[in-house]
């Protein structure tokens, strides 16, 4: 399954990289939510290889929805995470595949098709970047921390993010919004970003990234401090070294 996940992300990545210089075919599928022809073509490339090799496994994919029958294993697929970046020619996006066993993440692969960076994690097997072991950062002080975030689509979510940012910004080193939740989680796992939070997530955003962070030595929770599960909309991922301090600033219950 791991090799299939890697191969599938690379197949989708080749589609995306080939299409990147071309004119965009963009459709609106929801409020502040777009899809391109490349999303669907990349998704087809992924689903074809999964269904060929594991026809009895279930699939949950961003564009196609639920595919296949119930199974112990579910492949959770985001064929192009960062579609808005892609549509605007900002070169920050990724392909994400997570494999769950009865809801528990077992395999996570996130691939950056332009930089040819493949982030891989196996449960209890560690995390790797292009084959080399990786781990979260060693930053312990908020004043030195690079904090990532994304805005979400809904007005209420953006208001919550803005309120949280106002509490955090005076205490941290700097802030970045990447526009790809999957890639941001991979960056936390690699130690390039110290923490990341998002309040408007879907399962395909985090199915791979959560495992990457945890296997690299980091921590993923909801804003209430509970262990993160991929059906939760809010997530705080960090190197774990100042996680509790961040939770105290981010938790809406403490600032009502």
N, C-alpha and C positions, 0 to 999 in steps of 0.2 A: 504493500500500500504506500509506503514511503517513496519508493522509486517511481510509482505511478503518479503520486502527487507532485513530485519534482518535475517529471516529464510533462505533466499536464500544464503546470504553470509556465514551463518553458515554451510549450506549443502556443499557449495564449500570448505569451510575451513576444514571440516572433510575429504574430498577427498585429499586435499593438505597435511594435517598433516599425513594421513595414508601413502601416497606415498613418503613422505619426506625421509625416510631411504632407499628407494629402489634405484635401478640403474636407471639413467636418460635415457629417450628416447628423444633425442634432434634433431630437424630439423631446417634448416636455411630457413627463409621466406623472408629475405631481407638483405641489407647491415647492418652488425652489429645488426641484428634483428633475434632472435631465438624464437622457440616455442617448448614446450614439450608436451608429451601425457597428462600430468597432467593438462596443460592449457585447453585442449579440454574437458577432463573429468569433470573438475570443471565448465566449461562453460555449458556443458550439464545439470549438476545438477541445475544450476541457471535458464537456459532457460525453463527447464521443469516446475518448480514451477511457474514462471511468466506466461507462456502460459496457464497453467492449470487454474489459477485464474483470469487472465486478458487477455483473448484471443484476445480482440479487440485493445489492446495497441501495439504501435510500440516498437521495440527493436533495439538498436545499440550496438553491442558487438564487442570486439576487434578481435576475431577470426572468428566469423560467419558473421560479417558485419551487414547489415540492414535486420531485420527480421520483417515480418508483414506489415500491411497496414498503411496508414497515420492515425494518431490519435492525439487527444489533448495531450495525455501522451506518452512520450518516456522514456523507461528504458535504461540507458547507463551503460554498463557492462564491467568491466575488471576482468576476472575470476582469474587472477594471475598477479598482478602488481609487477614487480621485478623478471621476469623470469630468467634473467642472474644471480641474486643472488641465486635463487632457484637451477639453474643448477649447480652452483659452490658450493652448500651447505652452502652458507652464509645465516643465518636465519633472513633475513630482506625482507619481502614481504607481500602482502596483497591482499584481495578481495575487490573490490570497486563497488558499485551500486549507481547511482544517478537517480532520477526520475524527469523529466522535464515536465512542463506544458506549452505548446506552447513556448518552448525554455528557460523558466525560471526554474532554479533549485528549487524544492520544498522539496525533501527528499534526504538525503545523508547518506550512511552507508559504513564505511570502517572497515574491520575485519582483525585482525592479528591472524591467526589460530594457531600459535605456542604459543603465549603469552595469548591467549584467551582475547584479548582486542577488544571491539567493540565500535567504535566511531560513534555517531548518531547525525544527525541534521534535524530539520524540519524548514521550513521557518516561521519566526516570533515565533518559539517555542524554541529557544535556542539550545545548543549543549551539549551532554552528553557522558561520557565514562563509560561503564558498568553501566549505570543508574545514575551516579553522574554528576552534572553540571560541565562544564569545561569552562575555558576562556583563552584567549591568555596571554602572559607574560606581565610583567610591566616594562621590560627593556627599558630605554629611551636613553641610550648612546651606540653609535656604538662600542666603545672600550670594552664594556661588552657583546656584542651580539654574539650569536651562529648563524651563517648563513649557511643554507643548500643550496645545488645546485645539479644538475645532468647534465651529459655531453651531452646527445642526441646521435643520431646515425651518423648524417651527419658531414663530415669534416668541412664544413663552420660553422655549429652550434658550434662545439667544439672550433673552433678558436675564435668565438664571446664570448663563455663562458670564455675561458682562458684570453681574453683581459679584460673582466669585472672583473674577479677574481684578475687580477693584479692591478686594480683600487681600489678594495674593501679591499683586504687582509691587506694592511698597516694600515687600520683604524678600523678593527673589532676585536672582541675577538678571535674567531676561526671559522673554516669552516668544514663542514661535507658534504660528498656525500653519500646519502643513497642507491640510486639505485631503489627506489620506490617512484615515485612522489606522489601517493595517500597517502602513509604512511607519507611522509614528510609533506604534507598539514595537515594531522591529528595531527602531532606533533606540528605544529604551532598553531593549534586550542587548543591543550591541554596545551600550554605554555612551552613545552619542548624544542622547537626550536623557536627562535625569528623571523626569516624570512627565506624564501625559494624562489629561483628563478630558472626558467627552460625556455629554449628558443626553445625546440623541442617537445612540448606537442601535444597530441591527445585528443579528447573529453572525452574518457574513463579514461584518467589520472586525470581529474579535475572535472568531473560532480558531484561527491560527495564531494570532498575536498574543493572546492570553498565555498560551502554552510556551511561546518563545520567551516571554518575560519571566515566567515562573521557572523555566528550566535554565535561564541565564542567571538565576539568583535573586530575581526581583519579586514584586508582590502586586497582585491585582485584587482590588476590592470594589464594592459599591461605595457611594459617598456616605453611607451609614456604617461602613466598616465591615460589612459582611463579605464573605468570600464571593468573588465575582463569578457569575454564571452567564453564559452567552445569551440568555433571554432577558438580561437586565439592560435597561437603556443607559444607565450611568455607570461609569468606570473610572477609577483612579489607578493608574499603573505607575510604579516607581521602582527605584533601586532598593526600596525598603528602609533606607537609613533615616529618612525624615517623614515617613508615610503618615504617622500619627499627627504630626504637626500640620501637615497638609489637610488631613481629614478635618481637623478642628477648624480650619479656615474655610473649607469647601462645604461641609455638611450644612444643608439648608435648615435643619432642625435647630442648630445652634445659633442661627441668625434670623429666625422668624421675628 
